[in-house]
């Protein structure tokens, strides 16, 4: 688990060790990603505009309807692909 103070820690991200999955195929793919990726959860707010803690997302957001817009950009430089998202 990457924690504050570790060289690989990025503020606002969470590691994938306890990320919930619902199929064996998803679990296999998640295991392939654990060493190279961290998740950056989108902020969610309750009906009183209070930020919901990410640990409470399953409880608060199960069955929620989400309207999300994003822009995904791709660049290729020197044979390396870079993807950027603006949410």
Secondary structure as UniProt FT lines:
FT   TURN            4..5
FT   TURN            7..8
FT   TURN            11..12
FT   TURN            17..18
FT   HELIX           24..33
FT   TURN            34..36
FT   TURN            47..48
FT   HELIX           54..56
FT   HELIX           57..61
FT   TURN            62..63
FT   STRAND          71..77
FT   TURN            78..79
FT   STRAND          80..86
//
